[in-house]
């Protein structure tokens, strides 16, 4: 147990550094938009969707309709459909922790559980998956709370902090590009996004871009997390 715990912790240290910073930015932006620290805790605990949480602040502040919010959430997180499909075998026999593992499958957690840690014995794999997921979740919650509390105590100009969302997408994109031999999905994503941006403009390109990307990825299959 101790060996599995240590392995999970050390493997998630890179995520720790990233989630603290990105969560901190989310907490600051949420507070600067007039919302409470309690909401930061609730969103990071119950929603736990880094990029979508940033987007949600704009939706909440702009008075977006339920339909717009639902569609945006679906499109922003559509990639998790493909994550989930590729994890069917790996999570097949995890038992009672399966609902949490599904809920906590972020981009960074996906990358870690897809990487075979040679120090983890087969009988401890499920425990390792759970601990990696739990540690990453805790890191995100902690970062969000620290950001919200910091903005409550220290009043400062938060302009430009929302660039953390752009940094998040760039980091995930580069990580996936460097770790994969095939880049079909990445090229499709970039190409469709650029074309949609030109056609629909910066305010309306997201939903049509994600719809087209989802359709193309369903047609053009590329290996995900293999055993």
N, C-alpha and C positions, 0 to 999 in steps of 0.2 A: 504493500500500500504506500509506504513512504517513498519508495523508488518511483512509483507511478506519479505520486503527488509532485515530487521534485522535477520529474521529466516534464510534466504538464506545465508547471510554473516557469521553468527555464525556457521552454519552447514558446511560451506566450509573452516573454519579456518584450520582444519587438512590438507586439500588439499593445502591451501596457503603455509604452512610450507614446504610441500613436493615438490610442484611445483617450489617454489623459488629456492630450493637447486638443484633439478634436471635440471631445466631450466638454472640455473647459470652454471652448469657443461656442458650443451650442448653449451652455448654461448662461453665458454672458449675453448672447444675442436674445435668448428668451426673456431674460430679465430686463434688458434694455427695451424690449417691445412691450413691457408693462405687465408681464405675467409673473407668477409666484415661483418661489423655490420649490414648493410642494409639487407644482405642475412639472417642473424639471425632473424631479424624482419619479413622478408617476409615468411620464413619457418614456424615460430611459429604462424604467423597470418593466413596464407593460407593453410598450411599443417596440423599443429596442431596435430601431432602424435608423442608423446614423444619417444617411443622406436624406431619407424621408423626414426625419425629425427637423432637419434644417428647412426643408421645403415646407413642412407643416407650419412653421412660424409665419411664413409669408401668406399661406392660405388662411390661417387664423386671423392674422392682422388685416388681410384684404377682404374678409367676409365672404370667402368662397362658398359656393353652394355645396350641398352634400354630394351631388352627382360629380361635380368637378373634383372634389376632394377624393372621392372613391376611385374615380378613373385615374387621377394622378398617382394615387397610392399604388394602384394595380400596375400601372406602367413603370413607375420608378423601381418597383420591387419585382418586376416580371422575371428578372434573371434568376430569382430564387426557385422558380418553377423548374428550370433546367438543373439547378443545383440539387433540388430534391430528387429529381428523376435519377441523377447519377449517384445518389446516395442510397438507393433502395436496397442494394445488396449489403452495403457496409452497416446500415442501421437495422437490418432485418431482424436480428435476434438480441436487441439491446434491452428488451423488457420494458419495465415501467417508466424508464427515463426517456423513452422515445418521444413523447409529446414535448418535453423540454428541449431535447436535442434538435427537433424540427424547428421549434420557436427560436432557438438561439443560433441558428445557422447563418451567421453573417459572412461577408466576403472573406474576412481574415480567418475566422474559425474554419470555414470551408477549406481554405488553403492548408491549414495545419492538420486537420483530420485526414486530408487526402494524402498527406506526406507520411509514408510509413516510417515511424520511429523504431529503429532496430532495437532500442533498449526496452521496449514494451513487449511483454510476452502475450501470446494470443488470448490467454484467459483474462488479461488485464486491459485489453483493448477498449472494451465498453466503458470501464472506469476512466480510462484516459480520455476518451471522447467527452465524457461528462465533465471532467475537471477542466479541460481546455475550454469548453463552452461556458462553464460557470465562471472561471477566472476572467475571461474576456468580457462577460456580462458585468461583472463586478467592476472591472476597469472603466467601462463606459459610464456606469452609474456614478462612480466616484468622480470622474472627470466632470460630468454634468453638474453634480452637486457643488464641487469646488468652484466651478465657473459662476454658478448662480449666487453662491455665498460671497465670492470675491466681488461681484458687481454690486451686491447689497451693501458691503462694507466700504469698498473703494469705488466711488463714483468717478468713472473715467469715460473717455470717448471710445466707443466700441466700433467706430467706423473702420471698415476693411477686414474685420475679424471673420465676416462671412466668407472670405476667400478660402477659409479652411475647408469649405465644401468642395471647391474646385480642386484643392490640394488632395482631398480624399479620393476623388474620382481619378485624378492623375496617378496617384500612388497605386491604386488598385489596378488601373489599366497597365501601368508599366510592370507591375509585379506579375500579372497574368501573361503579359507579352514575353517577358524574360523566361518564365517558367514553362512555357508551352512551345512545342515544335510547330504546331499549326496555328495560324493567325487569322483564319477565315472569319471567326466570330468578331474579332476586334476590328477587322477591316470593314465588315458589314456595318458594325455599330458606328464607326467614324463616318463612313461614306453616307449612310442614310441620314445621320444627324446633320451633316453639312448641307445636304440637298434639302432636307426639311426646313432648316434654318433659312436658307435662301428663299424657299417657296412661301413659307408661312410666317416668317419673322420670328424674332426672339421671344415674343410673348406667347406664341401659339404653336411652336414647333414640337414641343416635348411629347404630347400625346400621339400625334400622327407618326412621329419618328419611332416611338417605342412600339406602336402597333405594327409598323412595317418590319421593324427588327425582329419582333416576336414571330411574325409569320415566316420570314426568311429563315430564321433559325430552326423552325419546325420542319422546313423543307430541306435545308442543308444541315445535315447532322455532323457534329464534330465531337470527338471523345471528350468526356469530362473527367470525373474522378474514377479512375479504374482501380480494380483490385490488383 
